[in-house]
């Protein structure tokens, strides 16, 4: 009897797992509920449409590739940073990412081409062993300005992490794998005081909110992206 119950439990668990997998949307596709909520894809799983080089009309260079529904930043590919064609004010950005060990990458927002270089607020993505305990440079931080929650949970190398950035007015949040790990007010005295201690201190307006492009960073390391989507917040 006990063996029968154990076998039944295993069959039920397997069936539930298959059902959950079947219910999950395919990568780089929106559910009807997401469409109704205003989400749209920034990566369609097939092309690099919607992205271009900073201050250029050219699309991404050879260091960015699409393979099997995944957008890949190719190690050593000289791809350069790429920005979204569109600009955003209040928004929610969601994406999944995966990196091998010893890699460094990030997504930036508040990117404006009125500046001479691709300077913006960065959601850091990095192998944290590279930064020697400097939480202001660790995964999920507002790079160099706001450290993430020390209890953040990063998936093992090779697995997919889920990240979000939410901007509503001056309020900004960074999320990682379902947990809010950073929260700050753009332009606040605390943020501007920390900016003054960083390499960004001479960048006019850095630390404040600006309407701008989104950016995928090229750090000469491998990084994979999928399910990159955004919705504008009213």
C-alpha positions in Angstrom: 0.0 0.0 0.0 2.8 2.4 0.9 4.6 1.8 -2.4 1.4 2.4 -4.3 0.8 5.7 -2.5 4.4 6.7 -3.2 4.1 5.9 -6.9 0.8 7.8 -7.1 2.4 10.8 -5.5 5.3 10.7 -8.0 2.8 10.4 -11.0 0.8 13.4 -9.6 4.0 15.5 -9.2 5.1 14.7 -12.7 1.7 15.6 -14.1 1.6 18.9 -12.3 5.1 19.7 -13.6 4.1 19.0 -17.1 0.9 21.1 -16.7 3.0 24.1 -15.3 5.4 23.8 -18.2 2.5 23.7 -20.7 0.9 26.8 -19.1 4.1 28.8 -19.2 4.3 31.1 -22.3 7.0 30.4 -24.8 10.1 32.7 -24.6 9.8 36.1 -26.2 6.0 36.0 -26.5 3.4 37.9 -24.6 0.3 36.4 -23.0 -3.1 38.0 -23.6 -3.0 39.3 -20.1 0.4 41.0 -20.7 -0.9 42.6 -23.9 -3.9 43.9 -22.1 -1.6 45.3 -19.4 0.3 47.3 -22.0 3.4 45.1 -22.3 5.4 45.0 -25.5 8.5 43.1 -26.5 11.8 44.8 -27.0 13.3 41.6 -28.4 11.2 39.3 -30.6 13.5 36.3 -30.4 14.4 36.5 -34.1 16.0 39.8 -35.0 17.7 42.9 -33.5 14.9 45.2 -34.7 14.3 48.1 -32.3 18.0 48.5 -31.3 20.8 50.6 -32.7 24.1 52.1 -31.8 24.4 55.2 -29.7 24.2 58.4 -31.8 24.0 56.3 -35.0 21.3 54.9 -37.2 23.2 51.7 -37.7 21.9 48.5 -36.0 23.9 46.5 -33.5 27.4 45.3 -34.6 28.6 41.7 -35.0 29.2 41.4 -31.2 25.4 41.0 -30.8 23.8 37.8 -32.2 20.4 36.0 -32.1 20.5 32.3 -31.7 17.7 29.9 -30.8 15.5 32.8 -29.5 18.3 34.2 -27.3 20.0 37.6 -27.7 23.7 37.0 -27.1 26.4 39.5 -26.2 29.4 37.7 -27.8 32.6 37.7 -25.8 35.3 39.5 -27.7 32.9 40.4 -30.5 33.4 44.2 -30.4 29.7 44.7 -30.3 29.5 48.1 -28.6 26.6 49.3 -26.4 23.2 49.3 -28.0 20.1 51.5 -27.2 16.4 51.1 -27.8 15.0 53.1 -30.7 12.3 54.4 -28.3 12.6 56.6 -25.2 10.7 56.1 -22.0 9.6 58.2 -19.0 7.6 56.2 -16.5 8.0 52.5 -17.3 8.5 48.9 -16.1 11.2 47.0 -17.8 11.5 43.2 -17.4 14.1 40.8 -18.7 15.8 37.5 -18.1 19.6 37.1 -18.3 22.3 34.5 -17.9 26.1 34.8 -17.7 29.0 32.5 -17.3 31.5 33.0 -14.4 33.8 36.0 -14.4 31.4 38.1 -16.6 30.3 41.7 -16.4 27.3 43.3 -18.0 24.4 45.6 -17.2 21.3 47.4 -18.4 21.2 51.2 -18.3 18.2 53.6 -18.4 17.8 57.4 -18.5 20.2 57.3 -21.6 20.1 60.6 -23.5 22.0 61.4 -26.7 22.4 65.0 -25.5 25.4 63.6 -23.5 28.7 62.8 -25.2 28.8 59.2 -24.0 26.5 56.4 -22.9 26.1 57.5 -19.3 22.9 56.4 -17.4 21.7 54.7 -14.3 22.9 51.1 -14.5 21.3 47.9 -13.2 24.5 46.0 -12.6 24.9 42.3 -13.7 28.2 40.8 -12.7 29.9 37.8 -11.1 30.1 39.3 -7.6 33.4 37.6 -6.9 35.0 40.2 -9.3 34.1 43.1 -7.1 35.6 42.0 -3.8 32.7 42.8 -1.5 32.0 46.2 -3.0 28.1 46.1 -2.8 27.8 49.4 -4.7 29.2 47.5 -7.7 27.4 44.2 -7.1 24.6 42.5 -9.1 21.3 44.5 -8.9 22.9 47.7 -7.6 22.3 51.1 -9.1 25.9 51.0 -10.1 28.2 53.0 -7.7 25.2 54.8 -6.1 22.8 52.5 -4.3 23.7 49.0 -3.0 21.3 46.1 -3.3 19.7 44.2 -0.4 22.4 41.9 1.0 19.9 39.0 1.0 19.4 39.1 -2.8 19.2 35.7 -4.5 21.3 35.3 -7.7 20.8 32.1 -9.7 23.8 29.8 -10.3 25.8 30.5 -13.4 24.1 29.2 -16.5 20.6 29.5 -15.1 18.2 32.4 -16.0 17.7 35.3 -13.6 14.7 37.5 -13.8 15.2 41.3 -13.3 12.9 44.3 -13.4 13.4 48.1 -13.2 10.3 50.2 -12.3 10.3 54.0 -12.7 7.3 55.9 -11.5 7.8 59.6 -11.1 11.2 60.0 -9.3 10.7 56.6 -7.5 12.9 53.8 -8.9 13.0 50.1 -7.9 15.3 47.3 -8.9 14.0 43.7 -8.6 15.8 40.4 -8.8 14.1 37.0 -9.0 10.9 38.2 -7.4 12.4 40.4 -4.7 12.8 44.2 -4.5 16.5 44.8 -3.8 17.0 48.5 -4.5 14.7 51.5 -3.9 15.6 55.1 -4.4 14.3 58.6 -5.3 16.0 60.1 -8.4 17.3 63.5 -7.7 17.1 63.1 -3.9 19.8 64.6 -1.6 21.0 61.1 -0.7 21.4 60.1 -4.3 23.1 63.3 -5.4 25.5 63.2 -2.4 26.6 59.7 -3.4 26.9 60.6 -7.1 29.3 63.4 -6.0 31.6 60.6 -4.7 31.7 58.7 -8.0 33.2 59.0 -11.5 29.8 60.5 -12.6 30.2 63.6 -10.5 31.0 65.8 -13.5 28.1 64.5 -15.6 25.4 67.2 -15.7 22.1 65.9 -14.4 23.3 62.4 -13.4 21.3 61.0 -10.5 18.1 62.8 -11.7 15.4 61.3 -13.8 15.4 62.0 -17.5 13.3 60.7 -20.3 15.6 58.4 -22.3 16.6 55.3 -24.1 17.3 51.9 -22.6 20.7 50.4 -23.1 22.3 46.9 -23.2 25.9 47.2 -22.1 28.8 45.7 -24.0 31.6 44.8 -21.6 33.4 42.4 -23.9 32.0 39.5 -21.8 29.4 36.9 -22.7 25.8 37.6 -21.6 22.5 36.2 -22.8 19.1 37.9 -22.8 15.5 36.8 -23.4 12.0 37.9 -22.6 13.0 41.6 -22.8 9.8 43.6 -22.5 8.5 47.0 -21.3 5.3 48.7 -20.5 4.8 52.4 -20.0 3.2 53.5 -16.8 0.5 56.1 -16.9 
